[in-house]
């Protein structure tokens, strides 16, 4: 087991359920997804997903990219998306 995996797993285990769900959703959605539509499609209240995104930003999982025409959420660590995909395969 790699040190990176252990580090990710330790951080993952501390997250609330809605935060885990939001990270998984973000890892599957295209950049620039529409929050309300995406939350509804995945069965999460919009406000729950918004609060989870904000908490994940405070914990340095995500950051808001304000460079484009609309703010987008991006992973702080570009390898986190790939690691999340491995969770489904275990």
PDB file of N, CA, C and O in Angstrom:
ATOM      1  N   UNK A   1       0.855  -1.179   0.000  1.00  0.00           N
ATOM      2  CA  UNK A   1       0.000   0.000   0.000  1.00  0.00           C
ATOM      3  C   UNK A   1       0.898   1.239   0.000  1.00  0.00           C
ATOM      4  O   UNK A   1       1.815   1.349   0.815  1.00  0.00           O
ATOM      5  N   UNK A   2       0.634   2.151  -0.900  1.00  0.00           N
ATOM      6  CA  UNK A   2       1.494   3.329  -1.006  1.00  0.00           C
ATOM      7  C   UNK A   2       1.211   4.319   0.122  1.00  0.00           C
ATOM      8  O   UNK A   2       0.135   4.322   0.721  1.00  0.00           O
ATOM      9  N   UNK A   3       2.204   5.152   0.388  1.00  0.00           N
ATOM     10  CA  UNK A   3       2.039   6.190   1.422  1.00  0.00           C
ATOM     11  C   UNK A   3       0.952   7.175   1.008  1.00  0.00           C
ATOM     12  O   UNK A   3       0.209   7.685   1.846  1.00  0.00           O
ATOM     13  N   UNK A   4       0.870   7.436  -0.295  1.00  0.00           N
ATOM     14  CA  UNK A   4      -0.157   8.357  -0.785  1.00  0.00           C
ATOM     15  C   UNK A   4      -1.542   7.778  -0.506  1.00  0.00           C
ATOM     16  O   UNK A   4      -2.442   8.499  -0.075  1.00  0.00           O
ATOM     17  N   UNK A   5      -1.714   6.484  -0.750  1.00  0.00           N
ATOM     18  CA  UNK A   5      -2.995   5.841  -0.482  1.00  0.00           C
ATOM     19  C   UNK A   5      -3.354   5.948   0.996  1.00  0.00           C
ATOM     20  O   UNK A   5      -4.492   6.271   1.337  1.00  0.00           O
ATOM     21  N   UNK A   6      -2.405   5.682   1.859  1.00  0.00           N
ATOM     22  CA  UNK A   6      -2.642   5.749   3.303  1.00  0.00           C
ATOM     23  C   UNK A   6      -3.056   7.167   3.699  1.00  0.00           C
ATOM     24  O   UNK A   6      -3.997   7.354   4.470  1.00  0.00           O
ATOM     25  N   UNK A   7      -2.359   8.144   3.174  1.00  0.00           N
ATOM     26  CA  UNK A   7      -2.669   9.547   3.481  1.00  0.00           C
ATOM     27  C   UNK A   7      -4.086   9.906   3.018  1.00  0.00           C
ATOM     28  O   UNK A   7      -4.858  10.503   3.769  1.00  0.00           O
ATOM     29  N   UNK A   8      -4.415   9.541   1.792  1.00  0.00           N
ATOM     30  CA  UNK A   8      -5.763   9.818   1.274  1.00  0.00           C
ATOM     31  C   UNK A   8      -6.819   9.105   2.120  1.00  0.00           C
ATOM     32  O   UNK A   8      -7.841   9.691   2.476  1.00  0.00           O
ATOM     33  N   UNK A   9      -6.563   7.853   2.433  1.00  0.00           N
ATOM     34  CA  UNK A   9      -7.535   7.070   3.192  1.00  0.00           C
ATOM     35  C   UNK A   9      -7.762   7.660   4.580  1.00  0.00           C
ATOM     36  O   UNK A   9      -8.899   7.719   5.048  1.00  0.00           O
ATOM     37  N   UNK A  10      -6.696   8.095   5.239  1.00  0.00           N
ATOM     38  CA  UNK A  10      -6.844   8.709   6.561  1.00  0.00           C
ATOM     39  C   UNK A  10      -7.726   9.950   6.482  1.00  0.00           C
ATOM     40  O   UNK A  10      -8.610  10.140   7.317  1.00  0.00           O
ATOM     41  N   UNK A  11      -7.494  10.779   5.497  1.00  0.00           N
ATOM     42  CA  UNK A  11      -8.302  11.999   5.336  1.00  0.00           C
ATOM     43  C   UNK A  11      -9.744  11.642   4.976  1.00  0.00           C
ATOM     44  O   UNK A  11     -10.682  12.262   5.479  1.00  0.00           O
ATOM     45  N   UNK A  12      -9.922  10.652   4.112  1.00  0.00           N
ATOM     46  CA  UNK A  12     -11.247  10.214   3.655  1.00  0.00           C
ATOM     47  C   UNK A  12     -12.102   9.733   4.828  1.00  0.00           C
ATOM     48  O   UNK A  12     -13.287  10.055   4.917  1.00  0.00           O
ATOM     49  N   UNK A  13     -11.496   8.970   5.714  1.00  0.00           N
ATOM     50  CA  UNK A  13     -12.238   8.384   6.832  1.00  0.00           C
ATOM     51  C   UNK A  13     -12.755   9.441   7.806  1.00  0.00           C
ATOM     52  O   UNK A  13     -13.690   9.176   8.561  1.00  0.00           O
ATOM     53  N   UNK A  14     -12.162  10.626   7.798  1.00  0.00           N
ATOM     54  CA  UNK A  14     -12.601  11.706   8.688  1.00  0.00           C
ATOM     55  C   UNK A  14     -13.752  12.535   8.115  1.00  0.00           C
ATOM     56  O   UNK A  14     -14.325  13.370   8.815  1.00  0.00           O
ATOM     57  N   UNK A  15     -14.085  12.310   6.865  1.00  0.00           N
ATOM     58  CA  UNK A  15     -15.126  13.112   6.223  1.00  0.00           C
ATOM     59  C   UNK A  15     -16.529  12.651   6.608  1.00  0.00           C
ATOM     60  O   UNK A  15     -16.766  11.476   6.887  1.00  0.00           O
ATOM     61  N   UNK A  16     -17.442  13.606   6.615  1.00  0.00           N
ATOM     62  CA  UNK A  16     -18.865  13.295   6.818  1.00  0.00           C
ATOM     63  C   UNK A  16     -19.406  12.629   5.549  1.00  0.00           C
ATOM     64  O   UNK A  16     -18.835  12.767   4.468  1.00  0.00           O
ATOM     65  N   UNK A  17     -20.490  11.921   5.701  1.00  0.00           N
ATOM     66  CA  UNK A  17     -21.099  11.188   4.585  1.00  0.00           C
ATOM     67  C   UNK A  17     -21.361  12.092   3.379  1.00  0.00           C
ATOM     68  O   UNK A  17     -21.025  11.724   2.253  1.00  0.00           O
ATOM     69  N   UNK A  18     -21.950  13.260   3.595  1.00  0.00           N
ATOM     70  CA  UNK A  18     -22.275  14.175   2.488  1.00  0.00           C
ATOM     71  C   UNK A  18     -21.002  14.682   1.810  1.00  0.00           C
ATOM     72  O   UNK A  18     -20.996  14.926   0.603  1.00  0.00           O
ATOM     73  N   UNK A  19     -19.932  14.840   2.579  1.00  0.00           N
ATOM     74  CA  UNK A  19     -18.666  15.279   1.994  1.00  0.00           C
ATOM     75  C   UNK A  19     -18.072  14.181   1.111  1.00  0.00           C
ATOM     76  O   UNK A  19     -17.554  14.463   0.031  1.00  0.00           O
ATOM     77  N   UNK A  20     -18.148  12.936   1.569  1.00  0.00           N
ATOM     78  CA  UNK A  20     -17.672  11.814   0.751  1.00  0.00           C
ATOM     79  C   UNK A  20     -18.480  11.718  -0.533  1.00  0.00           C
ATOM     80  O   UNK A  20     -17.926  11.552  -1.619  1.00  0.00           O
ATOM     81  N   UNK A  21     -19.794  11.825  -0.395  1.00  0.00           N
ATOM     82  CA  UNK A  21     -20.667  11.736  -1.556  1.00  0.00           C
ATOM     83  C   UNK A  21     -20.361  12.871  -2.537  1.00  0.00           C
ATOM     84  O   UNK A  21     -20.324  12.654  -3.748  1.00  0.00           O
ATOM     85  N   UNK A  22     -20.144  14.061  -2.021  1.00  0.00           N
ATOM     86  CA  UNK A  22     -19.855  15.208  -2.875  1.00  0.00           C
ATOM     87  C   UNK A  22     -18.512  15.032  -3.587  1.00  0.00           C
ATOM     88  O   UNK A  22     -18.405  15.354  -4.770  1.00  0.00           O
ATOM     89  N   UNK A  23     -17.499  14.534  -2.902  1.00  0.00           N
ATOM     90  CA  UNK A  23     -16.208  14.293  -3.553  1.00  0.00           C
ATOM     91  C   UNK A  23     -16.342  13.271  -4.672  1.00  0.00           C
ATOM     92  O   UNK A  23     -15.771  13.446  -5.748  1.00  0.00           O
ATOM     93  N   UNK A  24     -17.087  12.220  -4.424  1.00  0.00           N
ATOM     94  CA  UNK A  24     -17.297  11.207  -5.469  1.00  0.00           C
ATOM     95  C   UNK A  24     -18.019  11.810  -6.674  1.00  0.00           C
ATOM     96  O   UNK A  24     -17.653  11.556  -7.822  1.00  0.00           O
ATOM     97  N   UNK A  25     -19.044  12.608  -6.397  1.00  0.00           N
ATOM     98  CA  UNK A  25     -19.793  13.254  -7.474  1.00  0.00           C
ATOM     99  C   UNK A  25     -18.859  14.155  -8.278  1.00  0.00           C
ATOM    100  O   UNK A  25     -18.853  14.114  -9.508  1.00  0.00           O
ATOM    101  N   UNK A  26     -18.084  14.954  -7.588  1.00  0.00           N
ATOM    102  CA  UNK A  26     -17.169  15.879  -8.262  1.00  0.00           C
ATOM    103  C   UNK A  26     -16.152  15.119  -9.110  1.00  0.00           C
ATOM    104  O   UNK A  26     -15.755  15.593 -10.174  1.00  0.00           O
ATOM    105  N   UNK A  27     -15.734  13.957  -8.650  1.00  0.00           N
ATOM    106  CA  UNK A  27     -14.744  13.189  -9.410  1.00  0.00           C
ATOM    107  C   UNK A  27     -15.332  12.629 -10.703  1.00  0.00           C
ATOM    108  O   UNK A  27     -14.592  12.288 -11.625  1.00  0.00           O
ATOM    109  N   UNK A  28     -16.668  12.533 -10.774  1.00  0.00           N
ATOM    110  CA  UNK A  28     -17.321  11.962 -11.947  1.00  0.00           C
ATOM    111  C   UNK A  28     -17.902  13.015 -12.885  1.00  0.00           C
ATOM    112  O   UNK A  28     -18.151  12.732 -14.056  1.00  0.00           O
ATOM    113  N   UNK A  29     -18.118  14.214 -12.385  1.00  0.00           N
ATOM    114  CA  UNK A  29     -18.759  15.262 -13.180  1.00  0.00           C
ATOM    115  C   UNK A  29     -17.731  16.025 -14.006  1.00  0.00           C
ATOM    116  O   UNK A  29     -16.568  16.126 -13.616  1.00  0.00           O
ATOM    117  N   UNK A  30     -18.162  16.565 -15.151  1.00  0.00           N
ATOM    118  CA  UNK A  30     -17.250  17.423 -15.911  1.00  0.00           C
ATOM    119  C   UNK A  30     -17.004  18.725 -15.157  1.00  0.00           C
ATOM    120  O   UNK A  30     -17.836  19.146 -14.353  1.00  0.00           O
ATOM    121  N   UNK A  31     -15.877  19.356 -15.410  1.00  0.00           N
ATOM    122  CA  UNK A  31     -15.564  20.640 -14.786  1.00  0.00           C
ATOM    123  C   UNK A  31     -16.646  21.640 -15.187  1.00  0.00           C
ATOM    124  O   UNK A  31     -17.060  21.691 -16.345  1.00  0.00           O
ATOM    125  N   UNK A  32     -17.096  22.429 -14.221  1.00  0.00           N
ATOM    126  CA  UNK A  32     -18.106  23.442 -14.501  1.00  0.00           C
ATOM    127  C   UNK A  32     -19.538  22.938 -14.398  1.00  0.00           C
ATOM    128  O   UNK A  32     -20.443  23.534 -14.982  1.00  0.00           O
ATOM    129  N   UNK A  33     -19.760  21.846 -13.662  1.00  0.00           N
ATOM    130  CA  UNK A  33     -21.109  21.317 -13.505  1.00  0.00           C
ATOM    131  C   UNK A  33     -22.017  22.345 -12.824  1.00  0.00           C
ATOM    132  O   UNK A  33     -21.549  23.236 -12.115  1.00  0.00           O
ATOM    133  N   UNK A  34     -23.306  22.202 -13.051  1.00  0.00           N
ATOM    134  CA  UNK A  34     -24.298  23.104 -12.451  1.00  0.00           C
ATOM    135  C   UNK A  34     -24.739  22.477 -11.128  1.00  0.00           C
ATOM    136  O   UNK A  34     -25.262  21.362 -11.106  1.00  0.00           O
ATOM    137  N   UNK A  35     -24.530  23.184 -10.049  1.00  0.00           N
ATOM    138  CA  UNK A  35     -24.720  22.648  -8.702  1.00  0.00           C
ATOM    139  C   UNK A  35     -26.126  22.110  -8.463  1.00  0.00           C
ATOM    140  O   UNK A  35     -26.277  20.964  -8.040  1.00  0.00           O
ATOM    141  N   UNK A  36     -27.147  22.901  -8.720  1.00  0.00           N
ATOM    142  CA  UNK A  36     -28.535  22.484  -8.425  1.00  0.00           C
ATOM    143  C   UNK A  36     -28.913  21.227  -9.196  1.00  0.00           C
ATOM    144  O   UNK A  36     -29.466  20.288  -8.623  1.00  0.00           O
ATOM    145  N   UNK A  37     -28.621  21.205 -10.480  1.00  0.00           N
ATOM    146  CA  UNK A  37     -28.970  20.055 -11.327  1.00  0.00           C
ATOM    147  C   UNK A  37     -28.220  18.810 -10.887  1.00  0.00           C
ATOM    148  O   UNK A  37     -28.799  17.728 -10.794  1.00  0.00           O
ATOM    149  N   UNK A  38     -26.939  18.965 -10.618  1.00  0.00           N
ATOM    150  CA  UNK A  38     -26.104  17.832 -10.216  1.00  0.00           C
ATOM    151  C   UNK A  38     -26.553  17.271  -8.874  1.00  0.00           C
ATOM    152  O   UNK A  38     -26.668  16.056  -8.714  1.00  0.00           O
ATOM    153  N   UNK A  39     -26.803  18.143  -7.920  1.00  0.00           N
ATOM    154  CA  UNK A  39     -27.252  17.690  -6.596  1.00  0.00           C
ATOM    155  C   UNK A  39     -28.562  16.915  -6.726  1.00  0.00           C
ATOM    156  O   UNK A  39     -28.716  15.848  -6.133  1.00  0.00           O
ATOM    157  N   UNK A  40     -29.496  17.447  -7.493  1.00  0.00           N
ATOM    158  CA  UNK A  40     -30.796  16.786  -7.685  1.00  0.00           C
ATOM    159  C   UNK A  40     -30.620  15.416  -8.336  1.00  0.00           C
ATOM    160  O   UNK A  40     -31.230  14.437  -7.909  1.00  0.00           O
ATOM    161  N   UNK A  41     -29.789  15.354  -9.361  1.00  0.00           N
ATOM    162  CA  UNK A  41     -29.570  14.085 -10.077  1.00  0.00           C
ATOM    163  C   UNK A  41     -28.980  13.014  -9.155  1.00  0.00           C
ATOM    164  O   UNK A  41     -29.229  11.824  -9.348  1.00  0.00           O
ATOM    165  N   UNK A  42     -28.205  13.431  -8.161  1.00  0.00           N
ATOM    166  CA  UNK A  42     -27.568  12.475  -7.244  1.00  0.00           C
ATOM    167  C   UNK A  42     -28.324  12.328  -5.924  1.00  0.00           C
ATOM    168  O   UNK A  42     -27.849  11.653  -5.011  1.00  0.00           O
ATOM    169  N   UNK A  43     -29.485  12.947  -5.819  1.00  0.00           N
ATOM    170  CA  UNK A  43     -30.322  12.772  -4.636  1.00  0.00           C
ATOM    171  C   UNK A  43     -29.865  13.528  -3.403  1.00  0.00           C
ATOM    172  O   UNK A  43     -30.188  13.137  -2.281  1.00  0.00           O
ATOM    173  N   UNK A  44     -29.117  14.608  -3.595  1.00  0.00           N
ATOM    174  CA  UNK A  44     -28.657  15.431  -2.473  1.00  0.00           C
ATOM    175  C   UNK A  44     -29.374  16.778  -2.513  1.00  0.00           C
ATOM    176  O   UNK A  44     -29.540  17.347  -3.592  1.00  0.00           O
ATOM    177  N   UNK A  45     -29.797  17.293  -1.381  1.00  0.00           N
ATOM    178  CA  UNK A  45     -30.312  18.665  -1.375  1.00  0.00           C
ATOM    179  C   UNK A  45     -29.185  19.621  -1.804  1.00  0.00           C
ATOM    180  O   UNK A  45     -28.025  19.428  -1.439  1.00  0.00           O
ATOM    181  N   UNK A  46     -29.539  20.636  -2.569  1.00  0.00           N
ATOM    182  CA  UNK A  46     -28.561  21.595  -3.069  1.00  0.00           C
ATOM    183  C   UNK A  46     -27.760  22.213  -1.923  1.00  0.00           C
ATOM    184  O   UNK A  46     -26.541  22.354  -2.020  1.00  0.00           O
ATOM    185  N   UNK A  47     -28.446  22.582  -0.837  1.00  0.00           N
ATOM    186  CA  UNK A  47     -27.756  23.228   0.282  1.00  0.00           C
ATOM    187  C   UNK A  47     -26.768  22.277   0.954  1.00  0.00           C
ATOM    188  O   UNK A  47     -25.713  22.709   1.417  1.00  0.00           O
ATOM    189  N   UNK A  48     -27.098  21.000   1.010  1.00  0.00           N
ATOM    190  CA  UNK A  48     -26.190  20.006   1.585  1.00  0.00           C
ATOM    191  C   UNK A  48     -24.919  19.913   0.758  1.00  0.00           C
ATOM    192  O   UNK A  48     -23.813  19.887   1.297  1.00  0.00           O
ATOM    193  N   UNK A  49     -25.090  19.865  -0.559  1.00  0.00           N
ATOM    194  CA  UNK A  49     -23.934  19.769  -1.435  1.00  0.00           C
ATOM    195  C   UNK A  49     -23.101  21.056  -1.362  1.00  0.00           C
ATOM    196  O   UNK A  49     -21.871  20.999  -1.366  1.00  0.00           O
ATOM    197  N   UNK A  50     -23.759  22.198  -1.296  1.00  0.00           N
ATOM    198  CA  UNK A  50     -23.044  23.477  -1.205  1.00  0.00           C
ATOM    199  C   UNK A  50     -22.216  23.534   0.086  1.00  0.00           C
ATOM    200  O   UNK A  50     -21.053  23.937   0.066  1.00  0.00           O
ATOM    201  N   UNK A  51     -22.821  23.131   1.196  1.00  0.00           N
ATOM    202  CA  UNK A  51     -22.093  23.125   2.477  1.00  0.00           C
ATOM    203  C   UNK A  51     -20.923  22.134   2.434  1.00  0.00           C
ATOM    204  O   UNK A  51     -19.848  22.407   2.967  1.00  0.00           O
ATOM    205  N   UNK A  52     -21.146  20.987   1.797  1.00  0.00           N
ATOM    206  CA  UNK A  52     -20.068  19.994   1.683  1.00  0.00           C
ATOM    207  C   UNK A  52     -18.916  20.553   0.848  1.00  0.00           C
ATOM    208  O   UNK A  52     -17.753  20.375   1.208  1.00  0.00           O
ATOM    209  N   UNK A  53     -19.224  21.223  -0.258  1.00  0.00           N
ATOM    210  CA  UNK A  53     -18.181  21.826  -1.092  1.00  0.00           C
ATOM    211  C   UNK A  53     -17.377  22.848  -0.297  1.00  0.00           C
ATOM    212  O   UNK A  53     -16.149  22.882  -0.377  1.00  0.00           O
ATOM    213  N   UNK A  54     -18.071  23.672   0.462  1.00  0.00           N
ATOM    214  CA  UNK A  54     -17.395  24.688   1.263  1.00  0.00           C
ATOM    215  C   UNK A  54     -16.507  24.055   2.337  1.00  0.00           C
ATOM    216  O   UNK A  54     -15.389  24.513   2.573  1.00  0.00           O
ATOM    217  N   UNK A  55     -17.009  23.001   2.983  1.00  0.00           N
ATOM    218  CA  UNK A  55     -16.210  22.304   4.004  1.00  0.00           C
ATOM    219  C   UNK A  55     -14.990  21.641   3.367  1.00  0.00           C
ATOM    220  O   UNK A  55     -13.896  21.668   3.931  1.00  0.00           O
ATOM    221  N   UNK A  56     -15.180  21.051   2.200  1.00  0.00           N
ATOM    222  CA  UNK A  56     -14.061  20.401   1.510  1.00  0.00           C
ATOM    223  C   UNK A  56     -13.012  21.423   1.068  1.00  0.00           C
ATOM    224  O   UNK A  56     -11.821  21.113   1.017  1.00  0.00           O
ATOM    225  N   UNK A  57     -13.450  22.621   0.755  1.00  0.00           N
ATOM    226  CA  UNK A  57     -12.496  23.681   0.424  1.00  0.00           C
ATOM    227  C   UNK A  57     -11.708  24.087   1.671  1.00  0.00           C
ATOM    228  O   UNK A  57     -10.492  24.268   1.597  1.00  0.00           O
ATOM    229  N   UNK A  58     -12.377  24.232   2.802  1.00  0.00           N
ATOM    230  CA  UNK A  58     -11.690  24.585   4.049  1.00  0.00           C
ATOM    231  C   UNK A  58     -10.665  23.526   4.450  1.00  0.00           C
ATOM    232  O   UNK A  58      -9.639  23.832   5.058  1.00  0.00           O
ATOM    233  N   UNK A  59     -10.964  22.270   4.095  1.00  0.00           N
ATOM    234  CA  UNK A  59     -10.063  21.160   4.443  1.00  0.00           C
ATOM    235  C   UNK A  59      -9.020  20.893   3.347  1.00  0.00           C
ATOM    236  O   UNK A  59      -8.260  19.927   3.433  1.00  0.00           O
ATOM    237  N   UNK A  60      -8.988  21.736   2.339  1.00  0.00           N
ATOM    238  CA  UNK A  60      -8.007  21.672   1.258  1.00  0.00           C
ATOM    239  C   UNK A  60      -8.129  20.442   0.374  1.00  0.00           C
ATOM    240  O   UNK A  60      -7.138  19.974  -0.187  1.00  0.00           O
ATOM    241  N   UNK A  61      -9.349  19.914   0.248  1.00  0.00           N
ATOM    242  CA  UNK A  61      -9.597  18.879  -0.747  1.00  0.00           C
ATOM    243  C   UNK A  61      -9.876  19.535  -2.097  1.00  0.00           C
ATOM    244  O   UNK A  61      -9.469  19.027  -3.141  1.00  0.00           O
ATOM    245  N   UNK A  62     -10.573  20.665  -2.062  1.00  0.00           N
ATOM    246  CA  UNK A  62     -11.016  21.358  -3.265  1.00  0.00           C
ATOM    247  C   UNK A  62     -10.620  22.821  -3.209  1.00  0.00           C
ATOM    248  O   UNK A  62     -10.263  23.355  -2.159  1.00  0.00           O
ATOM    249  N   UNK A  63     -10.692  23.452  -4.368  1.00  0.00           N
ATOM    250  CA  UNK A  63     -10.542  24.904  -4.444  1.00  0.00           C
ATOM    251  C   UNK A  63     -11.478  25.410  -5.526  1.00  0.00           C
ATOM    252  O   UNK A  63     -11.803  24.696  -6.475  1.00  0.00           O
ATOM    253  N   UNK A  64     -11.901  26.642  -5.368  1.00  0.00           N
ATOM    254  CA  UNK A  64     -12.722  27.267  -6.394  1.00  0.00           C
ATOM    255  C   UNK A  64     -11.812  27.979  -7.366  1.00  0.00           C
ATOM    256  O   UNK A  64     -10.955  28.770  -6.974  1.00  0.00           O
ATOM    257  N   UNK A  65     -12.008  27.690  -8.636  1.00  0.00           N
ATOM    258  CA  UNK A  65     -11.246  28.344  -9.689  1.00  0.00           C
ATOM    259  C   UNK A  65     -12.128  29.465 -10.228  1.00  0.00           C
ATOM    260  O   UNK A  65     -13.182  29.215 -10.812  1.00  0.00           O
ATOM    261  N   UNK A  66     -11.688  30.692 -10.026  1.00  0.00           N
ATOM    262  CA  UNK A  66     -12.479  31.851 -10.410  1.00  0.00           C
ATOM    263  C   UNK A  66     -12.014  32.456 -11.728  1.00  0.00           C
ATOM    264  O   UNK A  66     -12.444  33.554 -12.082  1.00  0.00           O
ATOM    265  N   UNK A  67     -11.144  31.766 -12.461  1.00  0.00           N
ATOM    266  CA  UNK A  67     -10.551  32.322 -13.676  1.00  0.00           C
ATOM    267  C   UNK A  67     -11.508  32.352 -14.867  1.00  0.00           C
ATOM    268  O   UNK A  67     -11.393  33.226 -15.727  1.00  0.00           O
ATOM    269  N   UNK A  68     -12.437  31.424 -14.926  1.00  0.00           N
ATOM    270  CA  UNK A  68     -13.322  31.341 -16.076  1.00  0.00           C
ATOM    271  C   UNK A  68     -14.536  32.236 -15.947  1.00  0.00           C
ATOM    272  O   UNK A  68     -14.615  33.061 -15.037  1.00  0.00           O
ATOM    273  N   UNK A  69     -15.481  32.073 -16.858  1.00  0.00           N
ATOM    274  CA  UNK A  69     -16.694  32.890 -16.816  1.00  0.00           C
ATOM    275  C   UNK A  69     -17.577  32.602 -15.596  1.00  0.00           C
ATOM    276  O   UNK A  69     -18.324  33.466 -15.136  1.00  0.00           O
ATOM    277  N   UNK A  70     -17.478  31.384 -15.088  1.00  0.00           N
ATOM    278  CA  UNK A  70     -18.221  31.007 -13.876  1.00  0.00           C
ATOM    279  C   UNK A  70     -17.265  30.247 -12.957  1.00  0.00           C
ATOM    280  O   UNK A  70     -16.389  29.528 -13.437  1.00  0.00           O
ATOM    281  N   UNK A  71     -17.425  30.400 -11.644  1.00  0.00           N
ATOM    282  CA  UNK A  71     -16.549  29.657 -10.722  1.00  0.00           C
ATOM    283  C   UNK A  71     -16.720  28.148 -10.909  1.00  0.00           C
ATOM    284  O   UNK A  71     -17.831  27.665 -11.126  1.00  0.00           O
ATOM    285  N   UNK A  72     -15.636  27.425 -10.824  1.00  0.00           N
ATOM    286  CA  UNK A  72     -15.683  25.970 -10.904  1.00  0.00           C
ATOM    287  C   UNK A  72     -14.901  25.381  -9.730  1.00  0.00           C
ATOM    288  O   UNK A  72     -13.970  25.999  -9.212  1.00  0.00           O
ATOM    289  N   UNK A  73     -15.297  24.183  -9.325  1.00  0.00           N
ATOM    290  CA  UNK A  73     -14.603  23.473  -8.248  1.00  0.00           C
ATOM    291  C   UNK A  73     -13.577  22.547  -8.864  1.00  0.00           C
ATOM    292  O   UNK A  73     -13.859  21.845  -9.835  1.00  0.00           O
ATOM    293  N   UNK A  74     -12.392  22.550  -8.296  1.00  0.00           N
ATOM    294  CA  UNK A  74     -11.313  21.673  -8.754  1.00  0.00           C
ATOM    295  C   UNK A  74     -10.670  20.998  -7.543  1.00  0.00           C
ATOM    296  O   UNK A  74     -10.703  21.518  -6.427  1.00  0.00           O
ATOM    297  N   UNK A  75     -10.086  19.826  -7.796  1.00  0.00           N
ATOM    298  CA  UNK A  75      -9.366  19.130  -6.735  1.00  0.00           C
ATOM    299  C   UNK A  75      -8.077  19.879  -6.439  1.00  0.00           C
ATOM    300  O   UNK A  75      -7.359  20.277  -7.357  1.00  0.00           O
ATOM    301  N   UNK A  76      -7.788  20.066  -5.182  1.00  0.00           N
ATOM    302  CA  UNK A  76      -6.531  20.694  -4.759  1.00  0.00           C
ATOM    303  C   UNK A  76      -5.364  19.794  -5.167  1.00  0.00           C
ATOM    304  O   UNK A  76      -4.332  20.282  -5.628  1.00  0.00           O
ATOM    305  N   UNK A  77      -5.527  18.494  -4.998  1.00  0.00           N
ATOM    306  CA  UNK A  77      -4.520  17.508  -5.381  1.00  0.00           C
ATOM    307  C   UNK A  77      -5.025  16.799  -6.641  1.00  0.00           C
ATOM    308  O   UNK A  77      -6.039  16.104  -6.580  1.00  0.00           O
ATOM    309  N   UNK A  78      -4.351  16.956  -7.767  1.00  0.00           N
ATOM    310  CA  UNK A  78      -4.853  16.376  -9.019  1.00  0.00           C
ATOM    311  C   UNK A  78      -4.921  14.844  -9.014  1.00  0.00           C
ATOM    312  O   UNK A  78      -5.602  14.257  -9.854  1.00  0.00           O
ATOM    313  N   UNK A  79      -4.229  14.199  -8.086  1.00  0.00           N
ATOM    314  CA  UNK A  79      -4.252  12.738  -8.034  1.00  0.00           C
ATOM    315  C   UNK A  79      -5.438  12.195  -7.229  1.00  0.00           C
ATOM    316  O   UNK A  79      -5.713  10.996  -7.265  1.00  0.00           O
ATOM    317  N   UNK A  80      -6.133  13.064  -6.512  1.00  0.00           N
ATOM    318  CA  UNK A  80      -7.264  12.627  -5.682  1.00  0.00           C
ATOM    319  C   UNK A  80      -8.382  12.017  -6.540  1.00  0.00           C
ATOM    320  O   UNK A  80      -8.987  11.021  -6.144  1.00  0.00           O
ATOM    321  N   UNK A  81      -8.653  12.598  -7.691  1.00  0.00           N
ATOM    322  CA  UNK A  81      -9.705  12.074  -8.574  1.00  0.00           C
ATOM    323  C   UNK A  81      -9.422  10.619  -8.949  1.00  0.00           C
ATOM    324  O   UNK A  81     -10.317   9.776  -8.883  1.00  0.00           O
ATOM    325  N   UNK A  82      -8.191  10.326  -9.339  1.00  0.00           N
ATOM    326  CA  UNK A  82      -7.820   8.964  -9.707  1.00  0.00           C
ATOM    327  C   UNK A  82      -7.906   8.029  -8.500  1.00  0.00           C
ATOM    328  O   UNK A  82      -8.332   6.882  -8.633  1.00  0.00           O
ATOM    329  N   UNK A  83      -7.506   8.512  -7.333  1.00  0.00           N
ATOM    330  CA  UNK A  83      -7.578   7.692  -6.131  1.00  0.00           C
ATOM    331  C   UNK A  83      -9.035   7.350  -5.801  1.00  0.00           C
ATOM    332  O   UNK A  83      -9.332   6.221  -5.410  1.00  0.00           O
ATOM    333  N   UNK A  84      -9.926   8.301  -5.953  1.00  0.00           N
ATOM    334  CA  UNK A  84     -11.353   8.028  -5.689  1.00  0.00           C
ATOM    335  C   UNK A  84     -11.881   6.928  -6.597  1.00  0.00           C
ATOM    336  O   UNK A  84     -12.714   6.124  -6.180  1.00  0.00           O
ATOM    337  N   UNK A  85     -11.405   6.889  -7.824  1.00  0.00           N
ATOM    338  CA  UNK A  85     -11.832   5.837  -8.750  1.00  0.00           C
ATOM    339  C   UNK A  85     -11.382   4.458  -8.275  1.00  0.00           C
ATOM    340  O   UNK A  85     -12.056   3.463  -8.542  1.00  0.00           O
ATOM    341  N   UNK A  86     -10.246   4.387  -7.571  1.00  0.00           N
ATOM    342  CA  UNK A  86      -9.764   3.097  -7.082  1.00  0.00           C
ATOM    343  C   UNK A  86     -10.629   2.589  -5.929  1.00  0.00           C
ATOM    344  O   UNK A  86     -10.683   1.382  -5.690  1.00  0.00           O
ATOM    345  N   UNK A  87     -11.302   3.483  -5.212  1.00  0.00           N
ATOM    346  CA  UNK A  87     -12.161   3.049  -4.098  1.00  0.00           C
ATOM    347  C   UNK A  87     -13.300   2.171  -4.604  1.00  0.00           C
ATOM    348  O   UNK A  87     -13.715   1.233  -3.925  1.00  0.00           O
ATOM    349  N   UNK A  88     -13.794   2.472  -5.778  1.00  0.00           N
ATOM    350  CA  UNK A  88     -14.892   1.698  -6.360  1.00  0.00           C
ATOM    351  C   UNK A  88     -14.441   0.305  -6.779  1.00  0.00           C
ATOM    352  O   UNK A  88     -15.260  -0.606  -6.898  1.00  0.00           O
ATOM    353  N   UNK A  89     -13.149   0.140  -7.000  1.00  0.00           N
ATOM    354  CA  UNK A  89     -12.621  -1.138  -7.473  1.00  0.00           C
ATOM    355  C   UNK A  89     -12.141  -2.032  -6.345  1.00  0.00           C
ATOM    356  O   UNK A  89     -11.603  -3.110  -6.598  1.00  0.00           O
ATOM    357  N   UNK A  90     -12.329  -1.598  -5.099  1.00  0.00           N
ATOM    358  CA  UNK A  90     -11.842  -2.418  -3.985  1.00  0.00           C
ATOM    359  C   UNK A  90     -12.971  -3.162  -3.333  1.00  0.00           C
ATOM    360  O   UNK A  90     -12.750  -3.904  -2.376  1.00  0.00           O
TER     361      UNK A  90
END
